Amino acid sequence: MRRLLIAALLAISPVMVAYSGTFVDDFSDGNLDGWHIESSPGPPFPHADLVKIRDGYLVIDTMLEDQTHLVWLKLSIDGAEKWDSYTLTCRVRFREVPQKPPVPFNIRVRRDSNVDAGQAMCVWMRIQRIMVYTFLPNDINDLPPNNGKREAIQRAGVEFEDLRRPIEKKRWYPVKIVAKKNDFEFYFDDGLVVEYEDKDAVPGTVAFDANGGIHVHLDDVAITGPRIPNIGGPHRVSPEARLATTWGEMKDLPRR
């Protein structure tokens, strides 16, 4: 059985390497090349006061001069709006969240800005809740909770009693979202939040947004998939490296 697995891996490895790529931004280069930032209200405050790099990670602080802002951060490299199959991983850490009202930090995949549609994982640190939504066209910015008029499908969620551990300030949490064609899987802190099929899912990019006084950190953003270009810093994980890791794991399989 072990030999068959190794043979199968060797047979498909050229395809994996040829058609998979990885975009990585660990923010160690000190710039936000490829990212598009918007905020509301906009000027006179520059975006640099709301989104900045500090100590090798990204800081999103929606509070500026006693005024709260809605901040959008979207990956806008060439072709990103057409990505229809990829896996996103990253790390998030909450520095501050408002007491009232509870507001989420949103991690979006397959975000199509032309028709305002996509999938989103909304993390409410204050009330210890994680929810996943499919936003239908023209309603992606109508964030929950709201007045009930939004066109969104609530997929599922995890309440505080079902979390792997409490979501606490100043602690990094891993996020993983698999968005391959019509199939989606959302993970937070290594725990499955929900998996589902969406036959009407549109292609799109990766985006993050926060508001209402949230101060959150973001790091180690990696996106891997068939159409993803190989772009990244010194910590980039290439398909070849993944293949080598898999090969090493298979060599350690017990013989029968």
N, C-alpha and C positions, 0 to 999 in steps of 0.2 A: 504493500500500500504506500509506504514511504517513497519508493522509487517512482511509482505512478504519479504521486503529487509533484515530485521534483521535475519529472518529464513534462507534466502539464504546464508547470510554471515556466520552464525554459521555452516551451512552444509559444506561449502567449506573451512572453516578456518583450520581444521586439515591438509588438503592437502597443503594449503599455507605454514603453518609452517613447515611441514615435508620436502617439496621439494624446499624451497627458502632459500637462504643464502645471507649474506652481507659481503663484504670485505670493510674495511674502513681504510684509512690512513690519519690522520690529521697532521702527522709529529710532533706531540707533544712528541713522545718518543725519538726524536733526532737521529734516525737511518733510513737507507734506505733498511732494510731487505725486500727481495722479489722483489726489483727493479734492473734491469740490465741497466748499463750505458755504452754507447759507444760514442766516439767522433772522429772527423776527422778535421784536422790531429790529430793523437794520441800522443804517447809519444814524447818528454820528459815531457809534461804537464800531471799531474795526473788528473783524472776525478773529484777529490774532489775540485779542483780549479774552475771547471766549474759548478758543481752541489753540492749544500750544503744546510743544514737546518739552518734557522736563525729565531729566535723569533717565532718558532712554525709553520713556513711555509717553502715551498721548493723554493729555488732560482736557476734559470737556467740563467747563464750569459755566453753568447757565445763569449765575448770579453776577451782575456787574453794576456797581454803583447803586445798590439797593433796588435794582430792577431785574426782574426775571426775564429770560430770553428763551425762545425755542431755537435749538441749534440742530441743523442737519449736516451730516457728514456722509458724502457719497463717493464711492470709488468710480472715477470717470475716465479710466484709461480706454484707449481705442478698443471697440468691440464689446465692452463690458455689458452694454444694454442688451446684447444678443446672446449672452451666456444662458444656456438652458439645462446644464448638468454640471454640478460641482459640489464640493464639500468645503464648508467654511469652518475654521477653528480660530479661536481667539481667547484672550483672558480679559476679564473685567473686574474692577475693584471700585467699591463705593466709598467716597470720602465723606460726603454729606448728602442727606436727603431731607426734604421738607417734612415737618410734622403734619401739616394740613395744607391742602388736601393731598392724599397719596397720589403720586404720579409715577409712571413707569419710565425705565430706560429701555429703548426699543432697538432690537437687532433684526435687520431686515435682509431677506434674500429674495432673489428674482424680482427685484424692484424695478418696474418699468415706469420711468418718469413721464413717458408720453401719454399713457392711459391711466397713470396713477393706480397701479395694481401691484400686488405682491404678497409675500408671506412674512409674518413678523412674530418674533418672540418678545413679549413685553414682561419685564422684570420689575415688580413692585417690591423693593427692598423693605420699605416701611411696614407693609402689611404681610410680608413673607408670602408672596403669591407670584406664580409664573403662569402666564396664559399665552396661547398661540392662536393667531388669527390669520385668516385669508382675507385680504382687503381687495374688494372688487373694484373695477375701474371707477376713477374719479372720487374715491373715498379713502385713499390711503392716508391722508393727513388728518382724517377725522378720528383721532385716537380715543380709545376707550379709557375710562368710562365716559359716556356722553349722554345725550338726551334721547337715545334710542333710535335716531334717524339714520345712523350709519349703515352702509351697505357692506357688511363684513360677516364672515362666517367664523364663529368661535369654535376652534377645533377641540381643545381640551386644555387642562391646566393642572398645576400642582399647588396645593395649599400647604401651609406651614407644617402641618402634622405629617405630610408625606414627603417633605424635603429630606435629602440625605443628611443635611445638617443645616442649622440656621444660616441665613444670609446676613453676615455681619459686616460692619464697616472695616476698612483697612485690611481686607483679606482678598487675595486673588481667587477667582473662580473660573474654571475652564468652561468654554462654550463650544459646542459642536453642532453644526446643522448640515444635514445631508439633503441636498436638493437636486436629485437626479431625475430629469424628465418630469414625470407625473408623481413621483414618490418622494415623500418628505419625512425626515426624522429630526427631532429637536432634542438636544441634550443640554442639561445645565448641571455643572458640578458632577459630571460623570454619571448622572442619573437621567433616564429617559423621561422626557416630558410628554411627548406624543409622537405617533407616526400615523400617516394617512396618505391617501391618494387624492390628487386633484387633477382631473382630466382636463380642466380648463386653465391650468397654470401657464403663465406667460414667461418668456425669457426675461432676464433682467440682472441688474448688478447687485452689489452688497452696499448696505447703508446702515448708519446708526443715527439715532436722534434722541434728544433729551430736552426737558424743559422743567419749569416750575421750581427752580432752585436746586436741581440735582448737580452734584459735583462728582464726576465719575472718571475713572482711569481706564484706558484701553491699551492692550499690548499684544504682540505676537500674532498679528492677523495673517492667516495663511488660507489661500483659496486654491484648491486643486481640482482639475477637471480637463476634459478633452480639448476645450477651446481656450484654456487659460494660458497666457504667455508666461515663459520662465523669466520672472522679474523678482528681484529681491536682494537682500543684503547678504552678509557673510553667513547668516544662519539659515539660508535657503535650503529646503529639503527637496531634492530633485527626485524624479521618478527612478533614476538609477540608484539613488541612496535607499529609497523605499524598497526597491527590488533586492538590494544587498541585504537589508535588514530581514526581509522575508526569507531570503535564502538561508541566512544564518539561523533563523528560528526553525526552519524545516530541517536543517542539518542536526538540530538538537532533539528532533523527535525521537522517541524511544524506538528501538528496533524490535521487531516481532519475530 
